[in-house]
């Protein structure tokens, strides 16, 4: 893009044709102090601009503007002061005649001079300063405030003294006398001059602090952040662009691609974060809209709450049933444990009874008086019984050994069976097959429980596996497979519908692009028509001006000659009215054309909105 065509800088007449050396000449004439090549020196913002309107257009206003670090400015000298009424003198409130205060001022001045590398004046010289040292010190301080102040070595300091202080806005300048500079160390003038030097030094300190602060009012393009909103930053970029492009314009160039790219880069970096935030905001808006659409398309919250309430009640019923199942298992285990304890107590009682009978029989045997034959027979019977008892004990021990070997296996198998039943029960809960079942599933109880304490093998597992559970599980499997096939079919249909909608969106985008191209062509035609109308209006305005001038001249000639005045004046008035009518007609045609174009643009926007709404409704329905 090129901004020089819209600049407020007046175009010099030499811009229409090149000079002999290929350079354009400024309306302001040759510069008083031309910038050195590559320095990019700018004109002063305080220079008198009465004789150079071109510098008035390119330089900034003096209020609220400060020199930038990237380029030097000219002098702040405003020329000879204009004759004006003498302002009232202001009295300096500082105790300048106090020797302690003077010593403090001298120390601060010397400290600042040493900090900036100026060692030409010592403390002794400052205590009893000469006219030469005072001039050197004064010119150095002024040059720190304005490096381009026009000091003339051929002139006396008295000629520069008051104008320089006036330019620096010293508030007590009216209390100073240039004649004091002949002997600046005298007692009656040195306190005021010392106070003036200290004030200038404080201004230099303030300037250094301000120049190093990075404040936006410095208008330094090098200090402009990546994201800026201050008006001073925009002004700094505009002035830098106008400064560089105007110098190139005076050198004969008409386009400034490098400067345009630099300026565009600043604003692209500034807009990057804004565009990113805008995209995030659009995404959030889209998410909110999607959520709103989903809430609007979904069932009312009351219905959803009722469904959730039914599910909670069903889950509560299942939980209670499961708790009853766990409780029944607990009761069964407690009963089995109690039975085992009773069996152990009964066995201990039988053992004790048998031991008592054995002791009784042994005592009876000892008290009886038997014959040898009976004794021998009894011994034989006893031995037989003893052998039988030993065999029975062996068989019993073998039985106990087998029971001891089989008991861990049985316990492990019972534990595995109970764990398998727990897994089976958890699967029923996870698959929502815990009774009661939802329709259209069969209303059957698919649970199984284990009763290891049962005497009959058929009572160990409660639940008809082959007659009830397995057939119903097969039926549930068939129902679920049919539901899955239906869901897969619906998914395929939805994918096809989405592909069709995507193709429709692409077609609509193509139509929108075509309409935008037509709109661009229509805008170009509107711009061409507007330029043509403006050109014709300019020509008609010039014609009206010429006719008015001719009319005035005719009136003057009529007053002078007195011949044919009314006839010629009437003809000119008729021509003037015709031109006015033509201008009004062209204005009306222009307004009608603009209104027609605006209506076409509005119709285009409404058509685009209608198509986008159609696409949005179609996407929402799918």
BELGI-V830754 format. One record per backbone hydrogen bond with DSSP energy under -0.5 kcal/mol. CO is the residue of the C=O (numbers start at 1). NH is the residue of the N-H. E is the energy in kcal/mol with one decimal. If there is no record, write none. Layout:
co->CO nh->NH e->E
co->CO nh->NH e->E
This chain:
co->3 nh->6 e->-1.1
co->4 nh->7 e->-0.7
co->12 nh->15 e->-1.9
co->13 nh->16 e->-1.5
co->14 nh->17 e->-0.6
co->19 nh->22 e->-1.4
co->23 nh->19 e->-0.8
co->26 nh->29 e->-1.7
co->36 nh->39 e->-2.1
co->36 nh->40 e->-0.6
co->52 nh->56 e->-1.3
co->53 nh->57 e->-1.5
co->54 nh->58 e->-1.5
co->55 nh->59 e->-2.2
co->62 nh->65 e->-0.7
co->72 nh->42 e->-3.2
co->75 nh->46 e->-0.5
co->94 nh->96 e->-2.3
co->95 nh->98 e->-1.4
co->97 nh->99 e->-0.5
co->98 nh->102 e->-2.5
co->99 nh->103 e->-2.6
co->100 nh->104 e->-2.1
co->101 nh->105 e->-2.3
co->102 nh->106 e->-2.6
co->103 nh->107 e->-2.3
co->104 nh->108 e->-2.2
co->105 nh->109 e->-2.4
co->106 nh->110 e->-2.8
co->107 nh->111 e->-2.6
co->108 nh->112 e->-2.0
co->109 nh->113 e->-2.5
co->110 nh->114 e->-2.7
co->111 nh->115 e->-1.8
co->112 nh->116 e->-1.5
co->113 nh->118 e->-3.0
co->114 nh->117 e->-0.9
co->117 nh->119 e->-0.8
co->122 nh->126 e->-2.1
co->123 nh->127 e->-1.6
co->124 nh->128 e->-1.6
co->126 nh->129 e->-0.5
co->130 nh->134 e->-2.4
co->131 nh->135 e->-2.2
co->132 nh->136 e->-2.4
co->133 nh->137 e->-2.8
co->134 nh->138 e->-3.1
co->135 nh->139 e->-2.8
co->136 nh->140 e->-1.9
co->137 nh->141 e->-2.2
co->138 nh->142 e->-2.5
co->139 nh->143 e->-2.4
co->140 nh->144 e->-1.5
co->141 nh->145 e->-1.5
co->142 nh->146 e->-3.0
co->146 nh->149 e->-1.8
co->149 nh->151 e->-2.1
co->151 nh->153 e->-0.6
co->152 nh->155 e->-1.5
co->156 nh->159 e->-1.0
co->156 nh->160 e->-0.7
co->157 nh->160 e->-0.8
co->157 nh->161 e->-1.9
co->158 nh->162 e->-0.6
co->160 nh->164 e->-2.3
co->161 nh->165 e->-2.1
co->162 nh->166 e->-2.6
co->163 nh->167 e->-2.5
co->164 nh->168 e->-1.9
co->165 nh->170 e->-2.5
co->166 nh->169 e->-1.1
co->170 nh->173 e->-1.3
co->172 nh->175 e->-1.2
co->173 nh->176 e->-1.4
co->177 nh->180 e->-2.1
co->178 nh->181 e->-1.5
co->179 nh->182 e->-1.2
co->180 nh->183 e->-1.3
co->181 nh->184 e->-0.6
co->183 nh->186 e->-1.5
co->186 nh->189 e->-0.7
co->186 nh->190 e->-2.5
co->187 nh->191 e->-0.5
co->189 nh->193 e->-2.2
co->190 nh->194 e->-3.1
co->191 nh->195 e->-2.4
co->192 nh->196 e->-2.2
co->193 nh->197 e->-2.6
co->194 nh->198 e->-2.7
co->195 nh->199 e->-2.1
co->196 nh->200 e->-2.3
co->197 nh->201 e->-2.4
co->198 nh->202 e->-2.4
co->199 nh->203 e->-2.1
co->200 nh->204 e->-2.3
co->201 nh->205 e->-2.5
co->202 nh->206 e->-2.5
co->203 nh->207 e->-2.5
co->204 nh->208 e->-2.8
co->205 nh->209 e->-2.7
co->206 nh->210 e->-2.5
co->207 nh->211 e->-3.3
co->208 nh->212 e->-1.7
co->210 nh->213 e->-1.1
co->210 nh->215 e->-0.6
co->215 nh->218 e->-2.0
co->216 nh->219 e->-1.8
co->217 nh->66 e->-0.5
co->219 nh->221 e->-0.6
co->220 nh->223 e->-1.5
co->221 nh->224 e->-1.1
co->226 nh->228 e->-0.6
co->230 nh->234 e->-1.5
co->231 nh->235 e->-2.4
co->232 nh->236 e->-2.5
co->233 nh->237 e->-2.2
co->234 nh->238 e->-2.4
co->235 nh->239 e->-2.8
co->236 nh->240 e->-2.4
co->237 nh->241 e->-2.4
co->238 nh->242 e->-2.7
co->239 nh->243 e->-2.8
co->240 nh->244 e->-2.4
co->241 nh->245 e->-2.6
co->242 nh->246 e->-2.2
co->243 nh->247 e->-1.7
co->244 nh->248 e->-1.9
co->245 nh->249 e->-2.4
co->246 nh->250 e->-2.4
co->247 nh->251 e->-1.1
co->248 nh->253 e->-2.3
co->249 nh->252 e->-1.3
co->250 nh->24 e->-2.3
co->256 nh->260 e->-2.4
co->257 nh->261 e->-2.5
co->258 nh->262 e->-2.3
co->259 nh->263 e->-2.5
co->260 nh->264 e->-2.7
co->261 nh->265 e->-2.1
co->262 nh->266 e->-1.8
co->263 nh->267 e->-1.7
co->264 nh->268 e->-2.4
co->265 nh->269 e->-2.4
co->266 nh->270 e->-1.8
co->267 nh->271 e->-2.4
co->268 nh->272 e->-1.1
co->269 nh->273 e->-0.7
co->270 nh->274 e->-0.7
co->271 nh->275 e->-3.0
co->272 nh->276 e->-2.4
co->273 nh->277 e->-3.0
co->274 nh->278 e->-2.5
co->275 nh->279 e->-2.6
co->276 nh->280 e->-2.5
co->277 nh->281 e->-2.8
co->278 nh->282 e->-2.6
co->279 nh->283 e->-2.7
co->280 nh->284 e->-2.8
co->281 nh->285 e->-2.9
co->282 nh->286 e->-2.9
co->283 nh->287 e->-2.7
co->284 nh->288 e->-2.8
co->285 nh->289 e->-2.8
co->286 nh->290 e->-3.0
co->287 nh->291 e->-2.6
co->288 nh->292 e->-2.7
co->289 nh->293 e->-3.1
co->290 nh->294 e->-2.9
co->291 nh->295 e->-2.6
co->292 nh->296 e->-2.6
co->293 nh->297 e->-2.9
co->294 nh->298 e->-1.8
co->300 nh->304 e->-2.0
co->301 nh->305 e->-2.7
co->302 nh->306 e->-2.5
co->303 nh->307 e->-2.6
co->304 nh->308 e->-2.7
co->305 nh->309 e->-2.6
co->306 nh->310 e->-2.4
co->307 nh->311 e->-2.5
co->308 nh->312 e->-2.7
co->309 nh->313 e->-2.6
co->310 nh->314 e->-2.7
co->311 nh->315 e->-2.9
co->312 nh->316 e->-2.8
co->313 nh->317 e->-2.4
co->314 nh->318 e->-2.4
co->315 nh->319 e->-2.8
co->316 nh->320 e->-2.6
co->317 nh->321 e->-2.4
co->318 nh->322 e->-2.8
co->319 nh->323 e->-2.7
co->320 nh->324 e->-2.5
co->321 nh->325 e->-2.3
co->322 nh->326 e->-2.7
co->323 nh->327 e->-2.7
co->324 nh->328 e->-2.6
co->325 nh->329 e->-2.1
co->326 nh->330 e->-2.3
co->327 nh->331 e->-2.7
co->328 nh->332 e->-2.6
co->329 nh->333 e->-2.6
co->330 nh->334 e->-2.7
co->331 nh->335 e->-2.5
co->332 nh->336 e->-2.5
co->333 nh->337 e->-2.7
co->334 nh->338 e->-2.4
co->335 nh->339 e->-2.6
co->336 nh->340 e->-2.3
co->337 nh->341 e->-2.3
co->338 nh->342 e->-2.4
co->339 nh->343 e->-2.5
co->340 nh->344 e->-2.3
co->341 nh->345 e->-2.4
co->342 nh->346 e->-2.7
co->343 nh->347 e->-2.5
co->344 nh->348 e->-2.3
co->345 nh->349 e->-2.2
co->346 nh->350 e->-2.5
co->347 nh->351 e->-2.3
co->348 nh->352 e->-2.3
co->349 nh->353 e->-2.5
co->350 nh->354 e->-2.5
co->351 nh->355 e->-2.1
co->352 nh->356 e->-2.0
co->353 nh->357 e->-2.4
co->354 nh->358 e->-2.3
co->355 nh->359 e->-2.1
co->356 nh->360 e->-2.3
co->357 nh->361 e->-2.9
co->358 nh->362 e->-2.1
co->359 nh->363 e->-2.0
co->360 nh->364 e->-2.5
co->361 nh->365 e->-2.2
co->362 nh->366 e->-1.5
co->363 nh->367 e->-1.6
co->364 nh->368 e->-1.5
co->368 nh->370 e->-0.8
co->371 nh->375 e->-2.9
co->372 nh->376 e->-3.1
co->373 nh->377 e->-3.1
co->374 nh->378 e->-3.3
co->375 nh->379 e->-2.6
co->376 nh->380 e->-2.7
co->377 nh->381 e->-3.3
co->378 nh->382 e->-3.2
co->379 nh->383 e->-3.0
co->380 nh->384 e->-2.9
co->381 nh->385 e->-3.4
co->382 nh->386 e->-2.9
co->383 nh->387 e->-3.2
co->384 nh->388 e->-2.9
co->385 nh->389 e->-3.5
co->386 nh->390 e->-2.6
co->387 nh->391 e->-2.8
co->388 nh->392 e->-3.0
co->389 nh->393 e->-2.8
co->390 nh->394 e->-2.6
co->391 nh->395 e->-3.0
co->392 nh->396 e->-2.9
co->393 nh->397 e->-3.3
co->394 nh->398 e->-3.0
co->395 nh->399 e->-2.7
co->396 nh->400 e->-3.1
co->397 nh->401 e->-2.7
co->398 nh->402 e->-2.7
co->399 nh->403 e->-3.1
co->400 nh->404 e->-3.0
co->401 nh->405 e->-2.2
co->402 nh->406 e->-2.9
co->403 nh->407 e->-2.3
co->404 nh->408 e->-0.8
co->405 nh->409 e->-0.7
co->406 nh->410 e->-2.9
co->407 nh->411 e->-2.9
co->408 nh->412 e->-3.0
co->409 nh->413 e->-2.7
co->410 nh->414 e->-2.7
co->411 nh->415 e->-2.7
co->412 nh->416 e->-3.0
co->413 nh->417 e->-2.7
co->414 nh->418 e->-2.7
co->415 nh->419 e->-2.6
co->416 nh->420 e->-2.8
co->417 nh->421 e->-2.4
co->418 nh->422 e->-2.4
co->419 nh->423 e->-2.7
co->420 nh->424 e->-2.6
co->421 nh->425 e->-2.6
co->422 nh->426 e->-2.8
co->423 nh->427 e->-2.5
co->424 nh->428 e->-2.0
co->425 nh->429 e->-2.1
co->426 nh->430 e->-2.9
co->427 nh->431 e->-2.6
co->428 nh->433 e->-3.5
co->428 nh->434 e->-0.9
co->429 nh->432 e->-1.1
co->438 nh->441 e->-1.8
co->442 nh->444 e->-1.8
co->444 nh->446 e->-0.7
co->449 nh->462 e->-3.0
co->451 nh->454 e->-1.6
co->456 nh->459 e->-1.2
co->457 nh->460 e->-1.1
co->457 nh->461 e->-0.5
co->460 nh->451 e->-3.9
co->460 nh->462 e->-0.6
co->461 nh->463 e->-0.6
co->462 nh->449 e->-1.7
co->463 nh->465 e->-1.1
co->464 nh->468 e->-1.5
co->464 nh->469 e->-2.6
co->465 nh->470 e->-2.9
co->468 nh->472 e->-1.8
co->469 nh->473 e->-2.3
co->470 nh->474 e->-2.1
co->471 nh->475 e->-2.1
co->472 nh->476 e->-2.6
co->473 nh->477 e->-2.4
co->474 nh->478 e->-2.2
co->475 nh->479 e->-2.2
co->476 nh->480 e->-2.5
co->477 nh->481 e->-2.3
co->478 nh->482 e->-2.1
co->479 nh->483 e->-2.3
co->480 nh->484 e->-2.6
co->481 nh->485 e->-2.3
co->482 nh->486 e->-2.3
co->483 nh->487 e->-2.5
co->484 nh->488 e->-2.5
co->485 nh->489 e->-2.2
co->486 nh->490 e->-2.4
co->487 nh->491 e->-2.4
co->488 nh->492 e->-2.2
co->489 nh->493 e->-2.3
co->490 nh->494 e->-2.6
co->491 nh->495 e->-2.5
co->492 nh->496 e->-2.3
co->493 nh->497 e->-2.4
co->494 nh->498 e->-2.7
co->495 nh->499 e->-2.4
co->496 nh->500 e->-2.4
co->497 nh->501 e->-2.6
co->498 nh->502 e->-2.8
co->499 nh->503 e->-2.4
co->500 nh->504 e->-2.4
co->501 nh->505 e->-2.8
co->502 nh->506 e->-2.4
co->503 nh->507 e->-2.4
co->504 nh->508 e->-2.6
co->505 nh->509 e->-2.8
co->506 nh->510 e->-2.4
co->507 nh->511 e->-2.4
co->508 nh->512 e->-2.9
co->509 nh->513 e->-2.7
co->510 nh->514 e->-2.4
co->511 nh->515 e->-2.8
co->512 nh->516 e->-2.8
co->513 nh->517 e->-2.3
co->514 nh->518 e->-2.5
co->515 nh->519 e->-2.8
co->516 nh->520 e->-2.7
co->517 nh->521 e->-2.5
co->518 nh->522 e->-2.6
co->519 nh->523 e->-2.8
co->520 nh->524 e->-2.6
co->521 nh->525 e->-2.5
co->522 nh->526 e->-2.4
co->523 nh->527 e->-3.0
co->524 nh->528 e->-2.8
co->525 nh->529 e->-2.9
co->526 nh->530 e->-2.9
co->527 nh->531 e->-3.0
co->528 nh->532 e->-2.8
co->529 nh->533 e->-2.8
co->530 nh->534 e->-2.9
co->531 nh->535 e->-2.8
co->532 nh->536 e->-2.9
co->533 nh->537 e->-2.9
co->534 nh->538 e->-2.6
co->535 nh->539 e->-2.5
co->536 nh->540 e->-3.0
co->537 nh->541 e->-2.8
co->538 nh->542 e->-2.5
co->539 nh->543 e->-2.6
co->540 nh->544 e->-3.0
co->541 nh->545 e->-2.6
co->542 nh->546 e->-2.8
co->543 nh->547 e->-3.0
co->544 nh->548 e->-3.1
co->545 nh->549 e->-2.8
co->546 nh->550 e->-3.2
co->547 nh->551 e->-3.3
co->548 nh->552 e->-2.8
co->549 nh->553 e->-2.7
co->550 nh->554 e->-3.2
co->551 nh->555 e->-2.7
co->552 nh->556 e->-2.5
co->553 nh->557 e->-3.0
co->554 nh->558 e->-3.1
co->555 nh->559 e->-2.8
co->556 nh->560 e->-2.1
co->557 nh->561 e->-4.0
co->557 nh->562 e->-0.6
co->558 nh->562 e->-1.8
co->564 nh->568 e->-1.8
co->565 nh->569 e->-2.7
co->566 nh->570 e->-2.7
co->567 nh->571 e->-2.2
co->568 nh->572 e->-2.5
co->569 nh->573 e->-2.5
co->570 nh->574 e->-2.4
co->571 nh->575 e->-2.6
co->572 nh->576 e->-2.7
co->573 nh->577 e->-2.7
co->574 nh->578 e->-2.5
co->575 nh->579 e->-2.5
co->576 nh->580 e->-2.6
co->577 nh->581 e->-2.9
co->578 nh->582 e->-2.5
co->579 nh->583 e->-2.6
co->580 nh->584 e->-2.7
co->581 nh->585 e->-2.6
co->582 nh->586 e->-2.6
co->583 nh->587 e->-2.6
co->584 nh->588 e->-2.6
co->585 nh->589 e->-2.6
co->586 nh->590 e->-2.7
co->587 nh->591 e->-2.7
co->588 nh->592 e->-2.7
co->589 nh->593 e->-2.7
co->590 nh->594 e->-2.7
co->591 nh->595 e->-2.8
co->592 nh->596 e->-2.7
co->593 nh->597 e->-2.6
co->594 nh->598 e->-2.7
co->595 nh->599 e->-2.7
co->596 nh->600 e->-2.6
co->597 nh->601 e->-2.6
co->598 nh->602 e->-2.8
co->599 nh->603 e->-2.8
co->600 nh->604 e->-2.4
co->601 nh->605 e->-2.6
co->602 nh->606 e->-2.6
co->603 nh->607 e->-2.4
co->604 nh->608 e->-2.5
co->605 nh->609 e->-2.8
co->606 nh->610 e->-2.6
co->607 nh->611 e->-2.4
co->608 nh->612 e->-2.6
co->609 nh->613 e->-2.6
co->610 nh->614 e->-2.1
co->611 nh->615 e->-2.5
co->612 nh->616 e->-2.7
co->613 nh->617 e->-2.9
co->614 nh->618 e->-2.5
co->615 nh->619 e->-2.8
co->616 nh->620 e->-2.6
co->617 nh->621 e->-2.4
co->618 nh->622 e->-1.6
